């Protein structure tokens, strides 16, 4: 029974790690998109001037 509990904890922990990795990945994609948008805005400002 103790062994089973440890196994379940390990699976949960692995899943949480995956969740964290996914969150970090999404966050990086989000930052990348913001940088793209900012650079587009900067380019347009340059065109207007």
PDB file of N, CA, C, O and CB in Angstrom:
ATOM      1  N   UNK A   1       0.829  -1.201   0.000  1.00  0.00           N
ATOM      2  CA  UNK A   1       0.000   0.000   0.000  1.00  0.00           C
ATOM      3  C   UNK A   1       0.869   1.260   0.000  1.00  0.00           C
ATOM      4  O   UNK A   1       0.597   2.196  -0.751  1.00  0.00           O
ATOM      5  CB  UNK A   1      -0.941   0.001   1.217  1.00  0.00           C
ATOM      6  N   UNK A   2       1.900   1.291   0.825  1.00  0.00           N
ATOM      7  CA  UNK A   2       2.794   2.455   0.856  1.00  0.00           C
ATOM      8  C   UNK A   2       3.441   2.616  -0.515  1.00  0.00           C
ATOM      9  O   UNK A   2       3.567   3.730  -1.024  1.00  0.00           O
ATOM     10  CB  UNK A   2       3.886   2.303   1.969  1.00  0.00           C
ATOM     11  N   UNK A   3       3.843   1.511  -1.101  1.00  0.00           N
ATOM     12  CA  UNK A   3       4.495   1.557  -2.416  1.00  0.00           C
ATOM     13  C   UNK A   3       3.557   2.194  -3.446  1.00  0.00           C
ATOM     14  O   UNK A   3       3.979   3.015  -4.260  1.00  0.00           O
ATOM     15  CB  UNK A   3       4.911   0.129  -2.873  1.00  0.00           C
ATOM     16  N   UNK A   4       2.280   1.806  -3.397  1.00  0.00           N
ATOM     17  CA  UNK A   4       1.295   2.339  -4.339  1.00  0.00           C
ATOM     18  C   UNK A   4       1.166   3.851  -4.152  1.00  0.00           C
ATOM     19  O   UNK A   4       1.113   4.597  -5.130  1.00  0.00           O
ATOM     20  CB  UNK A   4      -0.085   1.645  -4.147  1.00  0.00           C
ATOM     21  N   UNK A   5       1.116   4.299  -2.908  1.00  0.00           N
ATOM     22  CA  UNK A   5       0.988   5.734  -2.621  1.00  0.00           C
ATOM     23  C   UNK A   5       2.177   6.485  -3.191  1.00  0.00           C
ATOM     24  O   UNK A   5       2.009   7.535  -3.812  1.00  0.00           O
ATOM     25  CB  UNK A   5       0.874   5.986  -1.098  1.00  0.00           C
ATOM     26  N   UNK A   6       3.373   5.961  -2.987  1.00  0.00           N
ATOM     27  CA  UNK A   6       4.583   6.614  -3.500  1.00  0.00           C
ATOM     28  C   UNK A   6       4.499   6.709  -5.019  1.00  0.00           C
ATOM     29  O   UNK A   6       4.836   7.740  -5.603  1.00  0.00           O
ATOM     30  CB  UNK A   6       5.865   5.837  -3.068  1.00  0.00           C
ATOM     31  N   UNK A   7       4.050   5.632  -5.653  1.00  0.00           N
ATOM     32  CA  UNK A   7       3.932   5.627  -7.111  1.00  0.00           C
ATOM     33  C   UNK A   7       2.964   6.720  -7.563  1.00  0.00           C
ATOM     34  O   UNK A   7       3.250   7.454  -8.509  1.00  0.00           O
ATOM     35  CB  UNK A   7       3.459   4.242  -7.617  1.00  0.00           C
ATOM     36  N   UNK A   8       1.819   6.826  -6.885  1.00  0.00           N
ATOM     37  CA  UNK A   8       0.830   7.848  -7.238  1.00  0.00           C
ATOM     38  C   UNK A   8       1.411   9.243  -7.051  1.00  0.00           C
ATOM     39  O   UNK A   8       1.189  10.123  -7.884  1.00  0.00           O
ATOM     40  CB  UNK A   8      -0.445   7.686  -6.389  1.00  0.00           C
ATOM     41  N   UNK A   9       2.148   9.453  -5.977  1.00  0.00           N
ATOM     42  CA  UNK A   9       2.763  10.754  -5.725  1.00  0.00           C
ATOM     43  C   UNK A   9       3.732  11.093  -6.844  1.00  0.00           C
ATOM     44  O   UNK A   9       3.775  12.227  -7.322  1.00  0.00           O
ATOM     45  CB  UNK A   9       3.486  10.766  -4.363  1.00  0.00           C
ATOM     46  N   UNK A  10       4.511  10.099  -7.257  1.00  0.00           N
ATOM     47  CA  UNK A  10       5.494  10.326  -8.323  1.00  0.00           C
ATOM     48  C   UNK A  10       4.786  10.747  -9.605  1.00  0.00           C
ATOM     49  O   UNK A  10       5.222  11.679 -10.281  1.00  0.00           O
ATOM     50  CB  UNK A  10       6.342   9.053  -8.570  1.00  0.00           C
ATOM     51  N   UNK A  11       3.699  10.063  -9.939  1.00  0.00           N
ATOM     52  CA  UNK A  11       2.955  10.383 -11.161  1.00  0.00           C
ATOM     53  C   UNK A  11       2.413  11.805 -11.063  1.00  0.00           C
ATOM     54  O   UNK A  11       2.511  12.578 -12.016  1.00  0.00           O
ATOM     55  CB  UNK A  11       1.795   9.368 -11.394  1.00  0.00           C
ATOM     56  N   UNK A  12       1.839  12.150  -9.907  1.00  0.00           N
ATOM     57  CA  UNK A  12       1.310  13.495  -9.717  1.00  0.00           C
ATOM     58  C   UNK A  12       2.419  14.519  -9.873  1.00  0.00           C
ATOM     59  O   UNK A  12       2.243  15.540 -10.537  1.00  0.00           O
ATOM     60  CB  UNK A  12       0.646  13.631  -8.340  1.00  0.00           C
ATOM     61  N   UNK A  13       3.555  14.245  -9.263  1.00  0.00           N
ATOM     62  CA  UNK A  13       4.677  15.186  -9.307  1.00  0.00           C
ATOM     63  C   UNK A  13       5.149  15.375 -10.741  1.00  0.00           C
ATOM     64  O   UNK A  13       5.408  16.500 -11.167  1.00  0.00           O
ATOM     65  CB  UNK A  13       5.840  14.693  -8.421  1.00  0.00           C
ATOM     66  N   UNK A  14       5.261  14.284 -11.485  1.00  0.00           N
ATOM     67  CA  UNK A  14       5.680  14.357 -12.886  1.00  0.00           C
ATOM     68  C   UNK A  14       4.676  15.189 -13.662  1.00  0.00           C
ATOM     69  O   UNK A  14       5.059  16.023 -14.482  1.00  0.00           O
ATOM     70  CB  UNK A  14       5.815  12.940 -13.508  1.00  0.00           C
ATOM     71  N   UNK A  15       3.405  14.971 -13.411  1.00  0.00           N
ATOM     72  CA  UNK A  15       2.367  15.714 -14.128  1.00  0.00           C
ATOM     73  C   UNK A  15       2.491  17.205 -13.815  1.00  0.00           C
ATOM     74  O   UNK A  15       2.393  18.040 -14.714  1.00  0.00           O
ATOM     75  CB  UNK A  15       0.954  15.192 -13.749  1.00  0.00           C
ATOM     76  N   UNK A  16       2.705  17.536 -12.543  1.00  0.00           N
ATOM     77  CA  UNK A  16       2.838  18.942 -12.165  1.00  0.00           C
ATOM     78  C   UNK A  16       4.049  19.553 -12.844  1.00  0.00           C
ATOM     79  O   UNK A  16       3.997  20.702 -13.282  1.00  0.00           O
ATOM     80  CB  UNK A  16       2.949  19.092 -10.637  1.00  0.00           C
ATOM     81  N   UNK A  17       5.136  18.806 -12.939  1.00  0.00           N
ATOM     82  CA  UNK A  17       6.325  19.315 -13.617  1.00  0.00           C
ATOM     83  C   UNK A  17       6.003  19.613 -15.071  1.00  0.00           C
ATOM     84  O   UNK A  17       6.402  20.651 -15.598  1.00  0.00           O
ATOM     85  CB  UNK A  17       7.488  18.309 -13.518  1.00  0.00           C
ATOM     86  N   UNK A  18       5.284  18.710 -15.719  1.00  0.00           N
ATOM     87  CA  UNK A  18       4.894  18.924 -17.118  1.00  0.00           C
ATOM     88  C   UNK A  18       4.063  20.187 -17.218  1.00  0.00           C
ATOM     89  O   UNK A  18       4.261  21.003 -18.118  1.00  0.00           O
ATOM     90  CB  UNK A  18       4.104  17.708 -17.675  1.00  0.00           C
ATOM     91  N   UNK A  19       3.124  20.345 -16.280  1.00  0.00           N
ATOM     92  CA  UNK A  19       2.254  21.515 -16.281  1.00  0.00           C
ATOM     93  C   UNK A  19       3.107  22.780 -16.193  1.00  0.00           C
ATOM     94  O   UNK A  19       2.874  23.743 -16.924  1.00  0.00           O
ATOM     95  CB  UNK A  19       1.238  21.451 -15.107  1.00  0.00           C
ATOM     96  N   UNK A  20       4.087  22.774 -15.303  1.00  0.00           N
ATOM     97  CA  UNK A  20       4.967  23.933 -15.132  1.00  0.00           C
ATOM     98  C   UNK A  20       5.739  24.185 -16.423  1.00  0.00           C
ATOM     99  O   UNK A  20       5.864  25.328 -16.862  1.00  0.00           O
ATOM    100  CB  UNK A  20       5.946  23.716 -13.945  1.00  0.00           C
ATOM    101  N   UNK A  21       6.257  23.115 -17.029  1.00  0.00           N
ATOM    102  CA  UNK A  21       7.006  23.269 -18.277  1.00  0.00           C
ATOM    103  C   UNK A  21       6.124  23.879 -19.357  1.00  0.00           C
ATOM    104  O   UNK A  21       6.564  24.748 -20.109  1.00  0.00           O
ATOM    105  CB  UNK A  21       7.561  21.914 -18.747  1.00  0.00           C
ATOM    106  N   UNK A  22       4.881  23.422 -19.430  1.00  0.00           N
ATOM    107  CA  UNK A  22       3.952  23.948 -20.432  1.00  0.00           C
ATOM    108  C   UNK A  22       3.706  25.427 -20.161  1.00  0.00           C
ATOM    109  O   UNK A  22       3.689  26.235 -21.090  1.00  0.00           O
ATOM    110  CB  UNK A  22       2.610  23.157 -20.423  1.00  0.00           C
ATOM    111  N   UNK A  23       3.516  25.786 -18.885  1.00  0.00           N
ATOM    112  CA  UNK A  23       3.284  27.187 -18.541  1.00  0.00           C
ATOM    113  C   UNK A  23       4.471  28.040 -18.958  1.00  0.00           C
ATOM    114  O   UNK A  23       4.289  29.117 -19.525  1.00  0.00           O
ATOM    115  CB  UNK A  23       3.021  27.339 -17.036  1.00  0.00           C
ATOM    116  N   UNK A  24       5.683  27.574 -18.684  1.00  0.00           N
ATOM    117  CA  UNK A  24       6.885  28.328 -19.048  1.00  0.00           C
ATOM    118  C   UNK A  24       6.940  28.474 -20.562  1.00  0.00           C
ATOM    119  O   UNK A  24       7.255  29.550 -21.069  1.00  0.00           O
ATOM    120  CB  UNK A  24       8.172  27.630 -18.514  1.00  0.00           C
ATOM    121  N   UNK A  25       6.638  27.404 -21.285  1.00  0.00           N
ATOM    122  CA  UNK A  25       6.666  27.429 -22.747  1.00  0.00           C
ATOM    123  C   UNK A  25       5.655  28.451 -23.270  1.00  0.00           C
ATOM    124  O   UNK A  25       5.971  29.253 -24.149  1.00  0.00           O
ATOM    125  CB  UNK A  25       6.365  26.022 -23.326  1.00  0.00           C
ATOM    126  N   UNK A  26       4.431  28.413 -22.720  1.00  0.00           N
ATOM    127  CA  UNK A  26       3.399  29.371 -23.134  1.00  0.00           C
ATOM    128  C   UNK A  26       3.846  30.788 -22.837  1.00  0.00           C
ATOM    129  O   UNK A  26       3.634  31.696 -23.641  1.00  0.00           O
ATOM    130  CB  UNK A  26       2.063  29.078 -22.427  1.00  0.00           C
ATOM    131  N   UNK A  27       4.466  30.977 -21.679  1.00  0.00           N
ATOM    132  CA  UNK A  27       4.928  32.307 -21.276  1.00  0.00           C
ATOM    133  C   UNK A  27       5.975  32.820 -22.256  1.00  0.00           C
ATOM    134  O   UNK A  27       5.940  33.985 -22.651  1.00  0.00           O
ATOM    135  CB  UNK A  27       5.505  32.275 -19.844  1.00  0.00           C
ATOM    136  N   UNK A  28       6.910  31.951 -22.649  1.00  0.00           N
ATOM    137  CA  UNK A  28       7.951  32.355 -23.602  1.00  0.00           C
ATOM    138  C   UNK A  28       7.328  32.716 -24.940  1.00  0.00           C
ATOM    139  O   UNK A  28       7.726  33.703 -25.560  1.00  0.00           O
ATOM    140  CB  UNK A  28       8.995  31.231 -23.785  1.00  0.00           C
ATOM    141  N   UNK A  29       6.359  31.934 -25.394  1.00  0.00           N
ATOM    142  CA  UNK A  29       5.672  32.236 -26.662  1.00  0.00           C
ATOM    143  C   UNK A  29       4.977  33.582 -26.550  1.00  0.00           C
ATOM    144  O   UNK A  29       5.000  34.383 -27.484  1.00  0.00           O
ATOM    145  CB  UNK A  29       4.643  31.123 -27.025  1.00  0.00           C
ATOM    146  N   UNK A  30       4.363  33.824 -25.405  1.00  0.00           N
ATOM    147  CA  UNK A  30       3.649  35.078 -25.163  1.00  0.00           C
ATOM    148  C   UNK A  30       4.618  36.254 -25.263  1.00  0.00           C
ATOM    149  O   UNK A  30       4.320  37.252 -25.920  1.00  0.00           O
ATOM    150  CB  UNK A  30       2.959  35.059 -23.774  1.00  0.00           C
ATOM    151  N   UNK A  31       5.774  36.139 -24.614  1.00  0.00           N
ATOM    152  CA  UNK A  31       6.784  37.206 -24.657  1.00  0.00           C
ATOM    153  C   UNK A  31       7.250  37.413 -26.092  1.00  0.00           C
ATOM    154  O   UNK A  31       7.396  38.549 -26.544  1.00  0.00           O
ATOM    155  CB  UNK A  31       7.994  36.867 -23.737  1.00  0.00           C
ATOM    156  N   UNK A  32       7.482  36.318 -26.806  1.00  0.00           N
ATOM    157  CA  UNK A  32       7.946  36.412 -28.198  1.00  0.00           C
ATOM    158  C   UNK A  32       6.935  37.187 -29.038  1.00  0.00           C
ATOM    159  O   UNK A  32       7.314  38.027 -29.855  1.00  0.00           O
ATOM    160  CB  UNK A  32       8.172  34.999 -28.798  1.00  0.00           C
ATOM    161  N   UNK A  33       5.642  36.901 -28.835  1.00  0.00           N
ATOM    162  CA  UNK A  33       4.594  37.599 -29.584  1.00  0.00           C
ATOM    163  C   UNK A  33       4.586  39.078 -29.244  1.00  0.00           C
ATOM    164  O   UNK A  33       4.441  39.915 -30.134  1.00  0.00           O
ATOM    165  CB  UNK A  33       3.219  36.984 -29.294  1.00  0.00           C
ATOM    166  N   UNK A  34       4.740  39.414 -27.968  1.00  0.00           N
ATOM    167  CA  UNK A  34       4.759  40.824 -27.560  1.00  0.00           C
ATOM    168  C   UNK A  34       5.933  41.525 -28.226  1.00  0.00           C
ATOM    169  O   UNK A  34       5.789  42.640 -28.727  1.00  0.00           O
ATOM    170  CB  UNK A  34       4.850  40.959 -26.011  1.00  0.00           C
ATOM    171  N   UNK A  35       7.087  40.883 -28.234  1.00  0.00           N
ATOM    172  CA  UNK A  35       8.271  41.486 -28.861  1.00  0.00           C
ATOM    173  C   UNK A  35       7.994  41.733 -30.343  1.00  0.00           C
ATOM    174  O   UNK A  35       8.346  42.786 -30.875  1.00  0.00           O
ATOM    175  CB  UNK A  35       9.523  40.572 -28.683  1.00  0.00           C
ATOM    176  N   UNK A  36       7.360  40.758 -31.012  1.00  0.00           N
ATOM    177  CA  UNK A  36       7.020  40.919 -32.436  1.00  0.00           C
ATOM    178  C   UNK A  36       6.117  42.127 -32.626  1.00  0.00           C
ATOM    179  O   UNK A  36       6.356  42.960 -33.500  1.00  0.00           O
ATOM    180  CB  UNK A  36       6.330  39.647 -32.988  1.00  0.00           C
ATOM    181  N   UNK A  37       5.074  42.218 -31.800  1.00  0.00           N
ATOM    182  CA  UNK A  37       4.110  43.324 -31.920  1.00  0.00           C
ATOM    183  C   UNK A  37       4.820  44.652 -31.695  1.00  0.00           C
ATOM    184  O   UNK A  37       4.614  45.603 -32.448  1.00  0.00           O
ATOM    185  CB  UNK A  37       2.941  43.157 -30.907  1.00  0.00           C
ATOM    186  N   UNK A  38       5.659  44.722 -30.655  1.00  0.00           N
ATOM    187  CA  UNK A  38       6.377  45.971 -30.360  1.00  0.00           C
ATOM    188  C   UNK A  38       7.267  46.348 -31.536  1.00  0.00           C
ATOM    189  O   UNK A  38       7.307  47.515 -31.925  1.00  0.00           O
ATOM    190  CB  UNK A  38       7.223  45.832 -29.066  1.00  0.00           C
ATOM    191  N   UNK A  39       7.977  45.393 -32.103  1.00  0.00           N
ATOM    192  CA  UNK A  39       8.878  45.718 -33.217  1.00  0.00           C
ATOM    193  C   UNK A  39       8.067  46.184 -34.427  1.00  0.00           C
ATOM    194  O   UNK A  39       8.518  47.057 -35.168  1.00  0.00           O
ATOM    195  CB  UNK A  39       9.755  44.488 -33.594  1.00  0.00           C
ATOM    196  N   UNK A  40       6.871  45.612 -34.638  1.00  0.00           N
ATOM    197  CA  UNK A  40       6.012  46.068 -35.743  1.00  0.00           C
ATOM    198  C   UNK A  40       5.606  47.514 -35.510  1.00  0.00           C
ATOM    199  O   UNK A  40       5.657  48.335 -36.427  1.00  0.00           O
ATOM    200  CB  UNK A  40       4.751  45.167 -35.880  1.00  0.00           C
ATOM    201  N   UNK A  41       5.202  47.826 -34.278  1.00  0.00           N
ATOM    202  CA  UNK A  41       4.785  49.197 -33.946  1.00  0.00           C
ATOM    203  C   UNK A  41       5.960  50.144 -34.164  1.00  0.00           C
ATOM    204  O   UNK A  41       5.791  51.229 -34.721  1.00  0.00           O
ATOM    205  CB  UNK A  41       4.271  49.290 -32.471  1.00  0.00           C
ATOM    206  N   UNK A  42       7.146  49.736 -33.727  1.00  0.00           N
ATOM    207  CA  UNK A  42       8.333  50.583 -33.895  1.00  0.00           C
ATOM    208  C   UNK A  42       8.581  50.834 -35.382  1.00  0.00           C
ATOM    209  O   UNK A  42       8.904  51.956 -35.772  1.00  0.00           O
ATOM    210  CB  UNK A  42       9.583  49.925 -33.238  1.00  0.00           C
ATOM    211  N   UNK A  43       8.433  49.806 -36.212  1.00  0.00           N
ATOM    212  CA  UNK A  43       8.640  49.957 -37.657  1.00  0.00           C
ATOM    213  C   UNK A  43       7.644  50.949 -38.240  1.00  0.00           C
ATOM    214  O   UNK A  43       8.008  51.782 -39.071  1.00  0.00           O
ATOM    215  CB  UNK A  43       8.510  48.597 -38.369  1.00  0.00           C
ATOM    216  N   UNK A  44       6.386  50.864 -37.808  1.00  0.00           N
ATOM    217  CA  UNK A  44       5.357  51.772 -38.325  1.00  0.00           C
ATOM    218  C   UNK A  44       5.666  53.200 -37.902  1.00  0.00           C
ATOM    219  O   UNK A  44       5.505  54.128 -38.695  1.00  0.00           O
ATOM    220  CB  UNK A  44       3.951  51.356 -37.827  1.00  0.00           C
ATOM    221  N   UNK A  45       6.109  53.388 -36.662  1.00  0.00           N
ATOM    222  CA  UNK A  45       6.471  54.730 -36.196  1.00  0.00           C
ATOM    223  C   UNK A  45       7.552  55.295 -37.105  1.00  0.00           C
ATOM    224  O   UNK A  45       7.505  56.464 -37.488  1.00  0.00           O
ATOM    225  CB  UNK A  45       6.956  54.701 -34.713  1.00  0.00           C
ATOM    226  N   UNK A  46       8.518  54.466 -37.445  1.00  0.00           N
ATOM    227  CA  UNK A  46       9.609  54.891 -38.317  1.00  0.00           C
ATOM    228  C   UNK A  46       9.082  55.321 -39.677  1.00  0.00           C
ATOM    229  O   UNK A  46       9.571  56.290 -40.257  1.00  0.00           O
ATOM    230  CB  UNK A  46      10.633  53.768 -38.480  1.00  0.00           C
ATOM    231  N   UNK A  47       8.082  54.601 -40.192  1.00  0.00           N
ATOM    232  CA  UNK A  47       7.516  54.936 -41.504  1.00  0.00           C
ATOM    233  C   UNK A  47       6.796  56.281 -41.454  1.00  0.00           C
ATOM    234  O   UNK A  47       6.889  57.072 -42.393  1.00  0.00           O
ATOM    235  CB  UNK A  47       6.546  53.831 -41.974  1.00  0.00           C
ATOM    236  N   UNK A  48       6.082  56.542 -40.363  1.00  0.00           N
ATOM    237  CA  UNK A  48       5.295  57.774 -40.271  1.00  0.00           C
ATOM    238  C   UNK A  48       6.188  59.000 -40.181  1.00  0.00           C
ATOM    239  O   UNK A  48       5.839  60.067 -40.687  1.00  0.00           O
ATOM    240  CB  UNK A  48       4.366  57.722 -39.063  1.00  0.00           C
ATOM    241  N   UNK A  49       7.334  58.853 -39.542  1.00  0.00           N
ATOM    242  CA  UNK A  49       8.231  60.012 -39.385  1.00  0.00           C
ATOM    243  C   UNK A  49       9.011  60.281 -40.628  1.00  0.00           C
ATOM    244  O   UNK A  49       9.810  61.218 -40.665  1.00  0.00           O
ATOM    245  CB  UNK A  49       9.183  59.803 -38.236  1.00  0.00           C
TER     246      UNK A  49
END
